[in-house]
Amino acid sequence: MRSKLQTRQRGAAMVEFALGIMFFLVLVVGLIEFGRGVWIYTTVAHATRQGARYAMAHGSQNPASADQIRSVVASQAVGLDSSKLEVNTTWNPANQRGATVQVRVRYPFEFVAAPLLVSQSSITLGATSQMIVAN
């Protein structure tokens, strides 16, 4: 027969395991969410840079339109929902040689495990790239 001491120790081990596994699962889910966030930010930054590069390379002789730049950004944002991409392109002073083109992209990062880790369900990640029109 089991003694009362053995039963209490077994119950204490179960409580310790329950608390420990909860902490471990929150840590693992948090690491996964953080990794997804970094991946999405890196993808958005890459797509932004490629959009600015496209505008810079086309220059004033065959100028790129904002719609063309948006399609380049969407094609470079592999794995992201392109309908959620917000792309803004500006030229300063105009789309001509020596002018500055700036591409700004925003994307909402939606947490998969939002109720578990944070109080909000999404945050906006974004990047800006600026280049000088080459030709």
C-alpha positions as CSV (number, residue, x, y, z in Angstrom):
1,M,0.0,0.0,0.0
2,R,1.1,3.5,-0.7
3,S,1.7,5.8,2.2
4,K,0.2,9.3,2.4
5,L,3.7,10.8,1.8
6,Q,4.1,9.0,-1.5
7,T,0.7,10.2,-2.7
8,R,1.4,13.8,-1.7
9,Q,4.8,13.7,-3.5
10,R,3.1,12.3,-6.6
11,G,0.5,15.1,-6.5
12,A,3.2,17.8,-6.0
13,A,5.1,16.4,-9.0
14,M,1.9,16.6,-11.2
15,V,1.4,20.3,-10.1
16,E,5.1,21.1,-10.8
17,F,4.8,19.5,-14.2
18,A,1.6,21.4,-15.1
19,L,3.2,24.7,-14.2
20,G,6.5,23.8,-16.0
21,I,4.8,22.7,-19.2
22,M,2.7,25.8,-19.4
23,F,5.8,28.0,-19.1
24,F,7.6,25.9,-21.7
25,L,4.6,26.0,-24.2
26,V,4.3,29.8,-23.9
27,L,8.0,30.1,-24.5
28,V,7.9,27.9,-27.6
29,V,4.9,29.6,-29.1
30,G,6.5,33.0,-28.4
31,L,9.6,31.9,-30.2
32,I,7.6,30.7,-33.2
33,E,5.7,34.0,-33.3
34,F,8.9,36.0,-33.0
35,G,10.4,34.0,-35.8
36,R,7.4,34.6,-38.0
37,G,7.6,38.3,-37.3
38,V,11.3,38.5,-38.2
39,W,10.6,36.5,-41.4
40,I,7.7,38.8,-42.5
41,Y,9.7,41.9,-41.7
42,T,12.7,40.7,-43.7
43,T,10.4,39.8,-46.6
44,V,8.8,43.2,-46.6
45,A,12.2,44.9,-46.4
46,H,13.5,42.9,-49.4
47,A,10.4,43.6,-51.5
48,T,10.6,47.3,-50.7
49,R,14.3,47.4,-51.7
50,Q,13.5,45.6,-55.0
51,G,10.6,48.0,-55.7
52,A,12.9,51.0,-55.3
53,R,15.6,49.3,-57.3
54,Y,13.1,48.7,-60.2
55,A,12.1,52.4,-60.1
56,M,15.7,53.5,-60.0
57,A,16.8,51.3,-62.9
58,H,13.9,52.3,-65.2
59,G,14.7,56.0,-64.7
60,S,13.3,58.9,-66.6
61,Q,13.6,57.4,-70.1
62,N,11.2,54.6,-69.5
63,P,9.7,55.6,-66.1
64,A,8.1,53.1,-63.8
65,S,4.6,53.8,-62.6
66,A,3.4,53.3,-59.1
67,D,1.3,50.3,-60.3
68,Q,4.4,48.7,-61.9
69,I,6.3,49.2,-58.6
70,R,3.5,47.7,-56.6
71,S,3.4,44.6,-58.8
72,V,7.2,44.2,-58.4
73,V,6.9,44.5,-54.6
74,A,4.0,42.0,-54.6
75,S,6.0,39.5,-56.7
76,Q,8.9,39.8,-54.3
77,A,6.8,39.4,-51.2
78,V,6.8,35.6,-51.5
79,G,4.6,33.9,-48.9
80,L,2.7,37.1,-48.0
81,D,-0.9,38.0,-48.9
82,S,-0.3,40.6,-51.6
83,S,-3.8,42.1,-51.1
84,K,-2.7,43.2,-47.7
85,L,0.4,45.0,-48.9
86,E,0.2,48.8,-48.7
87,V,2.7,50.3,-51.2
88,N,3.4,54.0,-51.5
89,T,5.8,55.4,-54.0
90,T,7.0,59.0,-54.2
91,W,9.5,60.8,-56.4
92,N,11.2,64.0,-55.3
93,P,11.0,66.3,-57.2
94,A,9.7,64.2,-60.1
95,N,10.4,61.0,-62.0
96,Q,13.6,62.2,-63.7
97,R,17.3,61.6,-63.7
98,G,18.9,62.5,-60.4
99,A,15.6,62.6,-58.5
100,T,15.0,60.5,-55.4
101,V,12.4,57.7,-55.5
102,Q,11.1,56.4,-52.2
103,V,9.1,53.2,-51.8
104,R,7.3,52.6,-48.5
105,V,5.6,49.2,-47.8
106,R,3.4,48.3,-44.8
107,Y,2.0,44.8,-44.0
108,P,-0.1,43.7,-41.0
109,F,1.5,40.9,-39.0
110,E,-1.3,38.9,-37.5
111,F,-0.5,36.8,-34.4
112,V,-1.5,33.1,-34.6
113,A,-1.5,32.7,-30.8
114,A,-2.7,36.2,-29.9
115,P,-4.9,35.4,-26.9
116,L,-2.0,33.4,-25.4
117,L,0.8,36.0,-25.7
118,V,-0.5,39.5,-26.4
119,S,-3.6,41.6,-26.0
120,Q,-3.7,42.8,-29.6
121,S,-4.3,40.6,-32.6
122,S,-1.9,42.3,-35.1
123,I,0.8,44.9,-35.6
124,T,1.9,46.7,-38.7
125,L,5.4,46.0,-40.0
126,G,6.9,48.2,-42.6
127,A,10.0,49.3,-44.5
128,T,11.1,52.2,-46.5
129,S,13.8,52.2,-49.3
130,Q,15.1,55.3,-51.0
131,M,17.3,55.5,-54.2
132,I,18.4,58.0,-56.8
133,V,17.0,57.6,-60.3
134,A,20.0,56.5,-62.4
135,N,19.2,57.3,-66.0
